Amino acid sequence: MRKALLTGSKGFIGKNLMEELLEKSFSIIEINEDIFQSENWNRDVLETLEDFEPHVIFHVGLLS
């Protein structure tokens, strides 16, 4: 199974991209602005990347 990491999945572009990826049978992990609530967010992101090992990363998120 192909794996994708998607930032900004709550936004317009991210939602639509996620629908397309799911239709193409991707396993998706999402990273959104709520991750920044954690004091160790950078460690959390690195652990997520190491554990999930995505084939592709789509960065469409924007912290406003």
Buried (B, 14 or more C-beta within 10 A) or exposed (E): EEBBBBBBBEBEEBEEBBEEBEEEEBEBBBBBBEBEEEEEEEEBBEEBBEEBEBEEEBEBBEEE
